[in-house]
Amino acid sequence: MNPIVLIPARLAATRLPGKPLLPIAGVPMVVQVWRRAREADVGPVVVATDDPRIAAAVEAEGGRAALTRADHPSGTDRIHEALELVDPDGRHDTVVNLQGDLPTVDPRIVGAALLPLADPDVAMSTLAAVIARAEERADPNVVKLVGSEVAPGRLRALYFTRATAPWGDGPLHHHIGLYAFRRAALRRFVALPPSPLERREKLEQLRALEAGMRIDAMVVDTVPLGVDNPAELARARAILEPA
């Protein structure tokens, strides 16, 4: 594999306006995510954005950014455009989609997301973690991955849901929204229309499952903090800023 890491970032967040440029430990949030991606050392890193201010912040740090259209319905669509802009010759056959609001992500799990793609039957891969906090089992904001174990620490995804699933005794898995795609799978995915279950659950990855695309997940022991509101921003600052 010859991976590239793409980080989608846009300013139009409603719950936390200007999110990618909010400072954490002296630099914009998107720069912190870019640093974690560089530390993962799996391939070149590019920030995909529709705003020149985000691009300028990344480039000021020595990074690379690709300016994309502003009308993309999702970050996946944005990284697809960015991939074609920065790699029109198709040198990179694998794409990691690292969300731009994960400033505390452990770089080790970025590489872990690529492991299932060693299996030629897997189109996309992602991550999951065993839910340890009882309150998360019924929290609709915690997406659950329902899967079958195909190897130690690796699941084949059968479904993703906001409900508490599966039923009965046993672990539940918190889905972590970090993806790796085969390039052809990414191209196919963005060409598909939103699927019925995707619309119902408001989970984009269900589009792939409904289209028969196989998704496998590595089980990891850490869940990155997603920053979507002021309280989560304060937590990220507490983690990354020196005491």
Number of C-alpha atoms within 10 A of each C-alpha: 12 11 21 20 26 30 26 28 25 21 16 14 13 10 11 15 14 14 24 26 19 15 15 20 14 12 14 18 27 29 27 24 23 25 18 20 27 17 13 19 14 20 18 15 22 24 28 29 25 22 17 13 14 25 21 14 20 23 14 11 12 10 18 18 24 23 17 20 13 12 9 13 8 11 20 22 19 26 29 21 19 24 20 11 14 14 11 10 8 11 10 18 14 23 26 28 23 27 21 25 22 23 28 21 21 17 17 16 20 25 17 19 25 26 16 23 21 9 9 8 12 18 22 27 25 29 28 28 21 17 18 12 7 8 9 16 21 14 13 13 11 19 24 28 27 20 19 13 14 12 10 8 12 20 23 20 19 14 17 23 23 19 15 18 18 16 8 7 6 7 14 22 24 24 23 23 17 19 22 32 24 22 20 12 20 20 15 13 23 18 10 11 9 18 18 12 18 19 12 10 15 14 16 17 20 24 20 22 18 15 12 10 17 17 26 30 33 24 23 17 11 15 20 15 18 18 22 16 14 12 10 13 22 12 14 20 18 13 15 14 11 7 5
